Amino acid sequence: MKVVVIGGTGLIGSKLVTKLGEQGHEAVPAAPETGVDTLTGEGLTEVLKDASVVVDVSNSPSFADDDVMHFFRTSTTHLLRAEAGAGVAHHVVLSVVGTERLQDSGYFRAKQAQEELVRASGVPFSIVHATQFFEFLKGITDAATDGDTVRLAPVGIRPVHSDDVAAAVCRTALGPPAGGVVEVTGPESFQLDELVRDSLAAEGDPRRVVADPEAPYFGARLGRTTLLPGPGARPGGTRIADWAARQR
Ligand SMILES: NC(=O)c1ccc[n+]([C@@H]2O[C@H](COP(=O)([O-])OP(=O)(O)OC[C@H]3O[C@@H](n4cnc5c(N)ncnc54)[C@H](OP(=O)(O)O)[C@@H]3O)[C@@H](O)[C@H]2O)c1
């Protein structure tokens, strides 16, 4: 089966292309460096020829509010239009657990707009919602840093390894369209400020973590369960301590 992976050179996309190939599928990575640009539409008609499934794991190069909204609106519109023309049978998109609860954030407003375009497109679809990747905790920490202080809300977080996300997206892409959201998460829950405090200490990073219930998360205020998945989420097997030990 031919599966086109939009963003197939990125963190999740490259792992997904490998996994699909290992299972005997023709996995085609699509990104600007392979001649496919969803923002302009360049290369889309050609790459989608004979594709059964399209997986969108692309991301905006800029997270500024207007840029990210422009990226997900424009690229998703181009992509879904091209898929309808090519007769693609399943569109899979990777989004974030809690997107609908994080609408004070420009990034999550753009992800919500992306999901709404997918739902309205008429192309059979699955939306995979993942919790925060282990690899993204550094980005969360840096975004919350002011000088030597990291201000984070004391809320629940259940991060997941990118390998486990790629495996879940792969499973979804090879199955029937869910017509809704499938959640994937990690095996353990933490409190965000405590997790970051322990990670920084383990790395010898001198930054101080302050628990602040008002601290914004990419512009949104968090409740205790905003970032947590529902009870039906499929847990990945990789524990963060094992991953961190391997990183070190
Ligand atoms: N980070 C998290 O914790 C988290 C949690 C849940 C869900 N997600 C979602 O997961 C998705 C993938 O994240 P990721 O970290 O794997 O992304 P990533 O590593 O930043 O990769 C993004 C991919 O998109 C491609 N891309 C950028 N502009 C493009 C364009 N105009 N046309 C086609 N492709 C383009 C990039 O290609 P180039 O490298 O060539 O630019 C790259 O292959 C995102 O949509 C994100 O919302 C993330």
The ligand as an SDF file (V2000), in Angstrom:
LIG
                    3D

 48 52  0  0  0  0  0  0  0  0999 V2000
    5.7270   18.1390   20.3070 N   0  0  0  0  0  0  0  0  0  0  0  0
    4.8010   17.4880   20.9720 C   0  0  0  0  0  0  0  0  0  0  0  0
    4.9340   17.1890   22.1740 O   0  0  0  0  0  0  0  0  0  0  0  0
    3.5480   17.0680   20.2340 C   0  0  0  0  0  0  0  0  0  0  0  0
    2.5480   16.3730   20.9350 C   0  0  0  0  0  0  0  0  0  0  0  0
    1.4340   15.9310   20.2180 C   0  0  0  0  0  0  0  0  0  0  0  0
    1.3010   16.1940   18.8590 C   0  0  0  0  0  0  0  0  0  0  0  0
    2.2890   16.9030   18.2080 N   0  0  0  0  0  0  0  0  0  0  0  0
    2.1240   17.1520   16.7620 C   0  0  0  0  0  0  0  0  0  0  0  0
    3.0130   16.2980   16.0670 O   0  0  0  0  0  0  0  0  0  0  0  0
    3.2290   16.8160   14.7650 C   0  0  0  0  0  0  0  0  0  0  0  0
    4.6380   16.4850   14.3080 C   0  0  0  0  0  0  0  0  0  0  0  0
    5.5780   17.0240   15.2230 O   0  0  0  0  0  0  0  0  0  0  0  0
    7.1450   16.7720   15.0340 P   0  0  0  0  0  0  0  0  0  0  0  0
    7.7890   17.2150   16.3050 O   0  0  0  0  0  0  0  0  0  0  0  0
    7.4090   15.3970   14.5060 O   0  0  0  0  0  0  0  0  0  0  0  0
    7.4810   17.8550   13.8790 O   0  0  0  0  0  0  0  0  0  0  0  0
    8.9240   18.2360   13.2780 P   0  0  0  0  0  0  0  0  0  0  0  0
   10.0060   17.3100   13.7570 O   0  0  0  0  0  0  0  0  0  0  0  0
    9.1050   19.7100   13.5080 O   0  0  0  0  0  0  0  0  0  0  0  0
    8.7210   17.9740   11.7160 O   0  0  0  0  0  0  0  0  0  0  0  0
    7.8960   18.7950   10.9540 C   0  0  0  0  0  0  0  0  0  0  0  0
    7.8770   18.2750    9.5380 C   0  0  0  0  0  0  0  0  0  0  0  0
    7.0180   19.1370    8.7570 O   0  0  0  0  0  0  0  0  0  0  0  0
    7.6980   19.4340    7.5450 C   0  0  0  0  0  0  0  0  0  0  0  0
    7.2270   20.6770    6.9390 N   0  0  0  0  0  0  0  0  0  0  0  0
    7.4150   21.9520    7.3710 C   0  0  0  0  0  0  0  0  0  0  0  0
    6.8920   22.8140    6.4760 N   0  0  0  0  0  0  0  0  0  0  0  0
    6.3510   22.0630    5.4710 C   0  0  0  0  0  0  0  0  0  0  0  0
    5.6860   22.3760    4.2580 C   0  0  0  0  0  0  0  0  0  0  0  0
    5.4540   23.6570    3.8940 N   0  0  0  0  0  0  0  0  0  0  0  0
    5.2910   21.3640    3.4530 N   0  0  0  0  0  0  0  0  0  0  0  0
    5.5310   20.0710    3.8080 C   0  0  0  0  0  0  0  0  0  0  0  0
    6.1500   19.7110    4.9430 N   0  0  0  0  0  0  0  0  0  0  0  0
    6.5630   20.7040    5.7650 C   0  0  0  0  0  0  0  0  0  0  0  0
    9.1610   19.5310    7.9610 C   0  0  0  0  0  0  0  0  0  0  0  0
   10.0100   19.5010    6.8300 O   0  0  0  0  0  0  0  0  0  0  0  0
   11.4430   20.3000    6.8980 P   0  0  0  0  0  0  0  0  0  0  0  0
   12.1860   19.7440    8.0650 O   0  0  0  0  0  0  0  0  0  0  0  0
   12.0560   20.0120    5.5820 O   0  0  0  0  0  0  0  0  0  0  0  0
   11.0700   21.7370    7.0900 O   0  0  0  0  0  0  0  0  0  0  0  0
    9.2580   18.2830    8.8450 C   0  0  0  0  0  0  0  0  0  0  0  0
    9.3870   17.1360    8.0390 O   0  0  0  0  0  0  0  0  0  0  0  0
    2.8750   18.3160   14.8490 C   0  0  0  0  0  0  0  0  0  0  0  0
    1.7600   18.5900   14.0160 O   0  0  0  0  0  0  0  0  0  0  0  0
    2.5050   18.5540   16.3090 C   0  0  0  0  0  0  0  0  0  0  0  0
    1.4010   19.4170   16.4570 O   0  0  0  0  0  0  0  0  0  0  0  0
    3.3910   17.3290   18.8650 C   0  0  0  0  0  0  0  0  0  0  0  0
  1  2  1  0
  2  3  2  0
  2  4  1  0
  4  5  1  0
  4 48  2  0
  5  6  2  0
  6  7  1  0
  7  8  2  0
  8  9  1  0
  8 48  1  0
  9 10  1  0
  9 46  1  0
 10 11  1  0
 11 12  1  0
 11 44  1  0
 12 13  1  0
 13 14  1  0
 14 15  2  0
 14 16  1  0
 14 17  1  0
 17 18  1  0
 18 19  2  0
 18 20  1  0
 18 21  1  0
 21 22  1  0
 22 23  1  0
 23 24  1  0
 23 42  1  0
 24 25  1  0
 25 26  1  0
 25 36  1  0
 26 27  1  0
 26 35  1  0
 27 28  2  0
 28 29  1  0
 29 30  1  0
 29 35  2  0
 30 31  1  0
 30 32  2  0
 32 33  1  0
 33 34  2  0
 34 35  1  0
 36 37  1  0
 36 42  1  0
 37 38  1  0
 38 39  2  0
 38 40  1  0
 38 41  1  0
 42 43  1  0
 44 45  1  0
 44 46  1  0
 46 47  1  0
M  CHG  2   8   1  16  -1
M  END
$$$$
